[in-house]
Amino acid sequence: TSSRSSSFRLKLEETVQRCREDEERRTEMASHFQAKLTDIQAQIEQHSARNDKLCRENANLTDKLELLVNQSEVRDEVRGEGREGVSSTSFRGR
């Protein structure tokens, strides 16, 4: 019985030791996983902030482009009216 009980104790100690090692590995993996999640979250926030900034810049550039196009159209209309007036008066004078 003495050898059985020492064998049982030995197996019990080995099992307890394996459980501790497994728990340490799980804790390390969970910690590593949490660190990775934190890094990813920081990157997402950084990219989101950059994306928001680029969207604002894009909207601003769109507004500026629309303004330039409108100014160009008005300028072309004014020039076109001026040409029509000049050409019609020059033909009338002849």
C-alpha positions, 0 to 999 in steps of 0.5 A: 500500500505504501508503494501504491500511495506514493505512486498515487501521490506522484501521479497526483503531483504530476497532474497538478504540475501539468495543470499549473503549466497549462494554466500558465500557458493559457494565461500567457496566451490570453495576455498575448491575445489581449495585447494583440487586440489592443494593438489592432484597436489602436490601429483601427482608431488611427486609420479611422481618424485618418479616414475621417480627415481624408473624407473632410479633405475630399469634401473640401476639394469637391466644393472647391472643384465645383466652385471652379467649374461654376466660375469657368462656366460663367466665364465661358458664358460671358465670353460667349455673349461678348463674342456674339455681340462683337460678331453681330455688330461687325456683320451689321456694320458691313 
